[in-house]
């Protein structure tokens, strides 16, 4: 199958990979776009793994305010100050801040979630499944599946990226590490929502943020 410039551009937009990498991978995948994306992600993971042990102590703190109702501060680290000033890195950090505003994660990764919290969640999910009348022999498997879904809801790196739900924030981070050539790390964040914790009228600000971003 002939590899066209339009196909290379589409793959580049989807993955953030370089033009020559996209062309080579499309040839390897015989023009199959899904296979090419998968191959590039695998290569990106390999590249990123080599860089993940490096110290990342530079970077920036980004803020995002949505309509004066939701505010986010996030720190993303890079290895060098040079990369911290890079426009692509800055856009990535801004996207992460908007992700946090829209999706309201509680943790960065699943490693931060305590075992006690997971055991409590499993107990709740198990009781829900039993109350739904599910056979006890399949309940444990159902609970494991729902726990995985729970991680995707509360862990930033496992959430579908708001601008492209086909990739996770973790996938996006890996692609940026491979492309920029430095270890990058989302270190910490804080999210504030007006009236949070107070009794108030039901409003879905997170959904509002997501709609604004995807316009």
C-alpha positions in Angstrom: 0.0 0.0 0.0 1.3 3.5 -0.9 2.1 5.7 2.1 0.8 9.2 1.4 1.8 12.5 3.0 -1.8 12.7 4.4 -1.3 9.4 6.2 2.0 10.5 7.7 0.5 13.7 8.9 -2.5 11.9 10.5 -0.1 9.5 12.3 2.1 12.4 13.4 -0.9 14.3 14.9 -2.2 11.2 16.7 1.1 10.3 18.3 3.4 13.3 18.3 6.2 11.2 16.7 8.6 12.6 14.1 7.8 12.6 10.4 10.5 10.0 9.5 9.4 7.7 12.4 5.8 8.0 11.2 6.8 7.1 7.6 8.9 4.1 8.6 6.3 2.8 11.0 3.5 3.1 8.4 5.7 1.2 5.9 6.3 -1.5 8.6 2.5 -1.6 9.4 1.7 -1.8 5.6 -0.4 1.3 5.9 -2.6 0.1 8.8 -3.0 3.2 10.9 -4.1 1.4 14.1 -1.1 -1.0 13.9 1.2 2.0 13.2 0.0 3.8 16.3 0.5 0.7 18.4 4.0 0.2 17.0 4.9 3.8 17.7 3.6 3.5 21.3 5.6 0.4 21.8 8.7 2.1 20.6 7.9 5.1 22.7 7.6 3.0 25.8 11.0 1.5 25.1 12.6 4.9 24.6 10.8 6.3 27.7 11.8 3.4 29.9 15.5 4.2 29.3 14.9 7.8 30.4 12.6 7.1 33.4 15.4 6.7 35.9 17.0 10.0 35.2 16.6 12.9 37.7 14.0 15.4 36.6 14.3 18.4 39.0 13.6 21.3 36.6 10.3 22.1 35.1 7.4 24.5 35.6 4.3 25.1 37.8 1.2 25.8 35.7 -2.1 27.2 36.7 -5.5 26.9 35.1 -8.7 28.7 36.2 -12.0 27.8 34.7 -14.6 30.6 35.0 -13.5 31.5 38.5 -15.1 28.3 39.7 -12.3 25.7 39.4 -8.6 26.3 39.9 -5.7 24.0 39.4 -1.9 24.2 40.1 0.3 21.4 38.8 4.1 20.9 38.8 5.6 18.9 36.0 9.3 18.3 36.0 11.9 17.9 33.2 15.6 17.2 33.4 16.8 20.6 32.1 15.7 24.2 32.2 16.0 24.3 28.4 13.2 21.8 28.0 11.1 23.6 30.7 11.1 26.6 28.4 10.1 24.5 25.3 6.7 25.4 23.9 5.6 21.8 23.4 6.5 21.0 27.0 4.6 24.1 28.2 1.5 23.0 26.2 1.7 19.5 27.7 1.7 21.0 31.2 -1.2 23.2 30.3 -3.1 20.2 29.0 -2.4 18.3 32.2 -3.8 21.2 34.2 -7.0 21.3 32.1 -7.2 17.5 32.5 -7.1 17.8 36.3 -9.8 20.5 36.2 -12.1 18.5 34.0 -11.6 14.9 35.3 -10.8 15.6 39.0 -8.3 12.9 39.7 -7.4 12.1 43.3 -4.0 10.6 42.7 -1.3 10.7 40.0 -0.8 7.0 39.8 -2.2 3.8 41.2 0.9 3.3 43.3 -0.2 6.3 45.5 -3.6 4.6 46.4 -3.4 2.9 49.8 -4.2 -0.8 50.1 -6.7 0.1 52.8 -8.7 2.3 50.3 -8.7 -0.4 47.7 -9.8 -3.1 50.1 -12.7 -0.9 51.3 -13.7 -0.2 47.7 -13.6 -3.9 46.9 -15.9 -4.6 49.8 -18.4 -2.0 48.6 -18.2 -3.3 45.0 -18.6 -6.9 46.2 -21.7 -6.1 48.2 -23.1 -4.2 45.2 -22.6 -7.1 42.9 -24.2 -9.5 45.4 -27.2 -7.1 45.8 -27.5 -7.1 42.1 -28.1 -10.8 42.2 -24.8 -11.8 40.6 -23.6 -15.4 41.2 -21.0 -15.5 43.9 -18.6 -17.5 41.8 -18.2 -14.6 39.3 -18.4 -11.8 41.8 -14.6 -11.7 42.5 -13.8 -11.4 38.8 -16.4 -8.6 38.5 -14.9 -6.8 41.4 -11.4 -6.9 39.9 -12.8 -5.4 36.7 -14.6 -2.7 38.5 -11.4 -1.9 40.6 -9.6 -1.4 37.3 -12.3 1.0 36.2 -12.0 2.8 39.6 -8.3 3.3 39.0 -9.1 4.9 35.7 -11.4 7.3 37.4 -9.2 8.4 40.3 -5.6 8.1 38.9 -4.5 10.9 36.6 -2.1 8.8 34.5 -4.8 6.2 33.8 -7.6 8.6 32.8 -8.6 9.0 29.2 -7.0 12.2 27.9 -9.8 14.8 27.5 -8.6 15.9 24.0 -8.2 12.3 22.8 -10.0 9.7 24.8 -8.3 6.9 22.8 -5.1 7.5 24.8 -4.5 7.9 28.5 -2.6 10.7 30.2 0.1 8.1 30.9 0.3 7.3 27.1 0.6 11.0 26.4 3.4 11.5 29.0 5.3 8.5 27.5 4.9 10.0 24.0 6.3 13.3 25.2 9.2 11.7 26.9 10.1 9.8 23.7 9.7 12.9 21.5 11.4 15.5 23.7 14.2 13.1 24.7 14.2 13.8 28.5 12.5 12.2 31.5 9.4 14.1 32.4 7.4 13.7 35.6 4.0 14.9 36.8 5.1 15.5 40.4 2.1 17.0 42.3 -1.1 19.0 41.8 -3.8 20.8 43.8 -7.4 21.3 42.6 -9.9 23.7 44.1 -13.6 24.0 43.4 -15.8 26.8 44.7 -18.0 25.5 47.6 -16.2 22.1 47.6 -17.2 20.3 50.8 -20.1 22.6 51.5 -23.8 21.9 51.0 -24.8 23.5 47.7 -26.9 23.2 44.6 -25.8 20.3 42.4 -23.5 21.6 39.5 -21.2 19.6 37.3 -18.3 22.0 36.8 -16.0 19.2 35.6 -18.3 18.4 32.7 -18.5 22.1 31.8 -14.7 22.3 31.7 -14.5 19.2 29.4 -17.1 20.7 27.0 -15.2 24.0 26.8 -11.9 22.2 26.1 -13.3 20.1 23.4 -15.0 22.9 21.5 
